[in-house]
Amino acid sequence: MIKVICNGEVKETDCRTLLEFLREKGLVTDDPKSLFGFAVGVNDEVISKKDFDQYILRENDVIEIFTMVAGG
């Protein structure tokens, strides 16, 4: 188990990759459309959606999840 900081909150997780972590949080499902509407940065670097499954989480990674909101 490692600790990461997600949107300012310390979280403990057994997830190995960023994709697993996003699934654990309920942001990503098996539906490809679930990848739309948000962006993720780790340690001040934007991670491409195609790399979510390859990004290995490390102790004390700082993860920021940005969701898109429509408005006028």
N, C-alpha and C positions, 0 to 999 in steps of 0.2 A: 504494500500500500504506500502511495506517495501523497504528499500534500501539494496542491496547486492553488493559485489564487484566481478565482473566476469572477470577473466584474466586481472586484473589491472584497470578495468573501473567500475565506480559506475553506477549501473542500478537500476531503480525503477520497481517493479513488484507487481502484484496482485496475483501471483502464490503462492499456499500454499505448494506444494511439489516440490522436486527437479525434478521429472518427468515432472510436468506441466511446470516448468521453461525451461527444455531442449526442450520440445515441442514448447514452445513460441519462442525459439531461432532457431527452425527448425532442430535441431539435431536428434530428435526422431519423428517418424511417427507411423502409425498403422502397418507398415511392420516390422516384427521382425528382419529383417536384418539391420534395421536402428540402432540397438544397437551395431553393430560391428564397430570397427575402432577408438574407442575413450575411454578414461577413465576420471573419474571425481573425484576430491578431494575437500572436503569442510573443511575449517579450518585445513589444513594439515593432513586430514584423507581420505584415499581412500574409496569411497562409492561403494559397490557392486551393479552391475546393478539390481540384484533382489530386492535391497532395495530402488531404486530410487523413487518408489511410496510411500514409508513409511517415507522417510526422510523429515521432516517438516523444511522448510526454516525459518530462524530467522533474525531479523534486524542485518545488518553488517556481515552476513556470507561471508566468502571469498571463492569463487568458482573458481577452476582452471580446465579448460577443456583441456585435452591433446589428440590430434589427431595423429593417426599413419600415417607415411609417408614411402612409399617404396622407396628405392634408392640403389645406388651401389657405 
